[in-house]
Amino acid sequence: MNFFKRKFYQILSKYLKSKTGANLAYIKAQYYLKNEKRLNIDQPEEFMEKLQWLKMNVYNEKYKDFVDKYEVRDFVKNKVGSKYLVDFIGVYDNVDDIDFEELPNQFALKGTHGSGYNVIVEDKSKINGDEVKKTLKKFLELNYYDKYKEPIYRTIKPRILAEHYLDQTDSENIVDYKFFCIHGKPKYIWTKTFYNGKYRNCYYDLEWNKVKGDSNSKNFLDKDLPKPSNLGELIDIAEKLSSEFIFVRVDLYSINGKPYFGELTFFPWAALKRLSVERLNKELGNLIHLPIEVDA
C-alpha cells in the first residue's frame, strides 16, 4: 500500500472510530488498512471474516464474563478445576486499595476488562508505587470496547486483578500455547516466546508438527520448540474450555510441566489481521460453520 493510500485509510479509520453508528464501516476500513483486502462480512469465507461476523452477530455483552479476567475464573474452575488457575492475591475496584507492602516481592497486576492492561513486577523494591498506581488508574479509565469495537468488552466492570508471578525456573523463557479451537475442538497451537531479542511465533498442529511459514509470516520462530511433556493434558484442557463456543482461542502456559490458564480470546488480533500463514486463512475459515439463526 502506498503512502497516500495508507494515510487516507488511517484518517478515515480515525474519523469512523469516533462516529456514532459507524462501527462496521470502521472495522472495514481497519481491515483494509491492515490487509489490503476487502472484508466480506455478508458472505464470509476466510477465518477472520467469520470471526468478524461472530463479533457482529453472536459474541455480544452476554459473553462478557468469559473475557473478564476475574469472572472467567469461575468458568475455568467449573470446567477443569481450580488447579489450573494462577493463584490470585486480590481484586480491586480502586487502585488506592492496593497496599504494596502486603504484596509479595513478585506479582502481576492486570486490568480485568481488556488486553494489555498489565504491570509485571519481578522485584518490588525496584518499583515506584505511586507511578504504578498512576498507570493502573489510566487502565481503569479505559473501555477496551472503544479500541476495536468488540461488543463483548463493552460492559465489563474495570478492576485490577493481582496474581502471583509466573516464572519459568528452568532458565527457558515462558512459552505461550494458544489453542485455536473450532466447535469445541482444538485445531492448531499458536506458540509465542522471546528469542533473539524479540517475541517470535509459529504454529504447530496437535501432533506437534511445525507449520511451515511463508512470505506472509512475520517474526517467524525458526527455532524448534520442544514438545511439551504434558501436551495431551493441554489439549484436553483446551477442548473442555472451548466446548460451548463456535470459536475461541484458549491461551495456556506450561511451567515446569504444570499447565496454567491464561485467558479466552474470541477475536485474535481483534479479527482485523489475517493469519500469518496464508493457507490457514481458508483452512480454518472452512471449519467454522456459522449459525443460520442468531439469538437476540
C-alpha positions in Angstrom: 0.0 0.0 0.0 1.5 3.3 -1.0 1.9 6.2 1.4 -1.1 8.3 0.3 -3.5 5.3 0.3 -2.3 4.3 3.8 -2.7 7.8 5.0 -6.2 8.1 3.6 -7.3 4.9 5.4 -5.7 6.0 8.6 -7.6 9.3 8.6 -10.8 7.5 7.5 -10.4 5.0 10.4 -9.8 7.7 12.9 -13.0 9.6 11.8 -15.2 6.5 11.7 -13.9 5.3 15.1 -15.4 8.4 16.8 -18.6 8.5 14.7 -21.8 7.0 16.3 -23.2 4.1 14.4 -20.2 3.6 12.2 -18.7 0.5 13.8 -19.0 -1.7 10.7 -17.6 1.0 8.5 -14.7 1.5 10.9 -13.9 -2.2 11.0 -14.0 -2.5 7.2 -11.6 0.5 6.9 -9.2 -1.0 9.5 -9.4 -4.4 7.9 -8.4 -3.0 4.5 -5.7 -0.9 6.1 -4.1 -3.9 7.7 -4.6 -6.5 4.9 -5.1 -4.6 1.6 -8.1 -6.8 1.2 -11.8 -6.0 1.5 -13.7 -7.5 4.4 -16.5 -9.8 3.1 -18.9 -9.9 6.1 -22.1 -10.6 4.1 -20.8 -13.9 2.8 -17.7 -14.6 4.9 -15.3 -17.3 3.8 -12.0 -16.7 5.4 -11.2 -17.2 9.1 -11.1 -13.6 10.1 -14.2 -12.7 8.1 -16.1 -15.3 10.0 -14.8 -14.0 13.3 -16.0 -10.5 12.3 -19.4 -12.0 11.6 -19.4 -13.6 15.0 -18.3 -10.3 16.6 -21.3 -8.5 15.0 -23.9 -11.2 15.5 -23.1 -13.6 18.3 -20.4 -12.6 20.8 -22.0 -9.6 22.4 -22.2 -8.4 26.0 -23.8 -11.6 27.2 -20.4 -13.3 26.8 -18.5 -10.7 28.9 -17.7 -12.9 31.8 -15.7 -15.2 29.6 -13.2 -12.4 28.8 -13.3 -10.7 32.2 -10.1 -11.9 33.8 -11.6 -12.2 37.2 -15.1 -13.6 36.4 -13.7 -16.2 34.0 -12.0 -17.9 36.9 -15.4 -19.5 38.0 -15.9 -20.8 34.5 -12.5 -22.4 34.4 -12.9 -23.8 37.9 -16.2 -25.5 36.9 -14.9 -26.8 33.6 -11.4 -28.1 34.5 -10.8 -27.4 38.2 -9.1 -24.6 40.1 -5.7 -26.3 39.9 -5.1 -24.7 36.5 -5.7 -21.2 37.8 -2.8 -18.9 38.7 -3.2 -18.1 42.4 -4.7 -14.6 42.8 -3.9 -12.2 45.6 -6.8 -9.8 45.3 -9.1 -7.8 43.1 -9.5 -4.1 43.4 -12.2 -1.6 42.2 -9.9 1.3 43.2 -6.1 1.4 42.9 -5.9 3.2 46.2 -7.0 0.0 47.9 -3.7 -1.7 46.7 -1.2 -2.0 49.6 2.2 -2.8 48.0 3.5 -3.6 51.5 1.2 -6.6 51.6 2.1 -7.9 48.2 4.9 -10.4 47.7 8.1 -9.4 46.1 7.0 -10.7 42.6 3.4 -10.3 41.3 1.4 -9.3 38.3 -1.3 -6.6 38.2 -3.8 -6.9 35.4 -6.8 -4.9 34.2 -9.8 -7.3 34.2 -11.5 -5.5 31.4 -9.2 -5.8 28.3 -5.9 -6.8 26.8 -2.5 -5.3 27.5 -3.5 -3.6 30.8 -0.6 -5.3 32.7 2.1 -4.3 35.1 4.5 -7.2 35.8 6.7 -6.8 38.9 9.7 -9.0 39.2 11.3 -7.1 42.1 9.1 -4.9 44.3 12.0 -3.0 45.7 12.6 -1.5 42.2 9.2 0.0 41.6 7.7 3.3 42.3 4.3 2.6 43.9 2.8 5.9 43.0 3.8 5.6 39.4 2.4 2.1 39.2 -0.9 3.3 40.6 -0.9 6.2 38.1 -0.6 3.6 35.3 -3.3 1.4 36.8 -5.7 4.4 37.1 -5.3 5.1 33.4 -6.2 1.5 32.7 -9.3 1.7 34.8 -10.4 4.8 32.8 -10.3 2.9 29.5 -13.1 0.9 27.9 -11.4 -1.7 25.7 -14.5 -1.7 23.5 -13.6 1.7 22.2 -10.3 0.4 20.8 -11.6 -2.3 18.4 -15.4 -2.1 18.7 -15.7 -5.6 20.2 -19.2 -5.7 21.9 -18.1 -8.5 24.2 -16.0 -5.9 26.2 -18.4 -3.0 26.3 -19.9 -3.5 29.7 -17.1 -5.2 31.7 -16.6 -3.6 35.1 -13.0 -2.2 35.2 -11.0 -3.7 38.0 -7.4 -4.6 38.8 -6.5 -8.3 39.5 -3.4 -9.1 41.5 -1.9 -12.5 40.7 1.2 -14.4 41.7 4.1 -14.1 39.3 4.7 -17.0 36.9 8.4 -17.8 36.4 10.0 -20.3 34.2 12.6 -21.5 36.7 14.4 -23.9 34.3 16.1 -20.9 32.6 13.9 -21.0 29.5 11.6 -18.2 28.5 7.9 -18.8 29.1 6.1 -20.2 26.0 2.5 -19.2 25.3 0.5 -22.1 24.0 -2.6 -20.6 22.3 -5.1 -23.2 21.1 -7.3 -22.3 18.1 -10.5 -24.2 18.9 -13.4 -24.5 16.5 -16.7 -26.0 17.6 -15.1 -27.3 20.7 -12.1 -29.0 19.0 -8.5 -27.7 19.2 -7.1 -27.4 15.6 -3.7 -25.6 15.8 -1.5 -24.3 18.5 0.0 -20.8 18.0 3.1 -20.5 20.1 5.0 -17.4 21.1 8.2 -16.9 23.0 11.1 -14.4 23.4 14.0 -15.4 21.1 16.9 -13.5 19.6 15.9 -10.2 21.1 12.2 -10.2 20.3 8.9 -12.1 20.6 8.6 -14.6 17.8 5.9 -17.1 16.9 4.8 -20.1 14.9 2.1 -22.7 14.6 2.1 -26.4 15.5 -0.5 -29.0 14.8 -1.8 -31.2 17.5 0.9 -33.9 16.8 3.5 -31.2 17.4 4.4 -30.9 13.7 5.6 -27.3 13.0 3.6 -25.5 10.3 6.0 -24.0 7.7 6.0 -20.3 7.5 5.5 -18.4 4.2 6.0 -15.0 2.7 3.3 -13.6 5.0 4.9 -14.9 8.2 6.3 -12.1 10.3 8.6 -12.7 13.3 8.5 -16.4 12.5 10.2 -18.6 15.1 12.9 -20.5 13.2 13.9 -22.3 16.4 12.0 -25.6 17.0 10.3 -25.7 20.4 10.4 -28.9 22.4 7.2 -30.8 22.5 5.6 -30.2 25.9 5.7 -33.3 28.1 2.1 -32.6 29.0 0.8 -31.8 25.5 -2.1 -34.2 25.9 -3.2 -32.5 29.1 -3.0 -29.1 27.5 -5.1 -30.3 24.5 -7.7 -31.8 26.9 -7.9 -28.5 28.9 -8.4 -26.5 25.7 -11.1 -28.9 24.4 -13.1 -28.7 27.7 -12.8 -24.9 27.9 -13.9 -24.4 24.3 -16.8 -26.9 24.2 -19.5 -24.2 24.3 -18.2 -22.0 21.6 -18.1 -21.8 17.8 -14.6 -20.4 18.0 -12.4 -19.4 20.9 -8.7 -19.3 21.4 -7.7 -20.9 24.7 -4.4 -19.4 26.0 -2.4 -21.7 28.3 1.1 -21.8 29.8 3.1 -24.8 31.0 5.5 -24.1 33.8 7.8 -26.9 34.9 5.3 -29.4 33.5 2.2 -27.8 35.1 -0.5 -26.2 32.9 -1.9 -22.8 33.8 -4.8 -21.0 32.3 -4.1 -17.6 30.7 -7.3 -16.3 29.1 -10.0 -16.9 26.5 -9.7 -14.9 23.3 -12.6 -14.7 20.9 -11.1 -12.3 18.4 -7.3 -12.8 18.0 -5.8 -9.5 16.8 -9.3 -8.1 17.1 -10.1 -10.2 14.0 -8.6 -7.4 12.0 -5.3 -9.0 10.8 -5.3 -12.1 8.6 -3.3 -15.1 9.8 0.4 -15.0 9.1 0.4 -18.4 7.4 -1.7 -17.9 4.3 -3.2 -21.3 3.9 -4.7 -21.2 7.4 -7.0 -18.3 6.4 -9.1 -20.6 4.2 -8.5 -23.8 6.1 -9.7 -22.5 9.4 -12.4 -20.5 7.8 -13.8 -23.6 6.1 -14.0 -25.3 9.5 -16.3 -22.7 11.0 -20.0 -23.2 10.5 -21.9 -20.1 11.2 -25.4 -20.4 12.8 -28.4 -19.8 10.5 -30.3 -18.1 13.3 -28.9 -15.8 15.9 -30.4 -15.3 19.4 -31.5 -11.8 20.1 
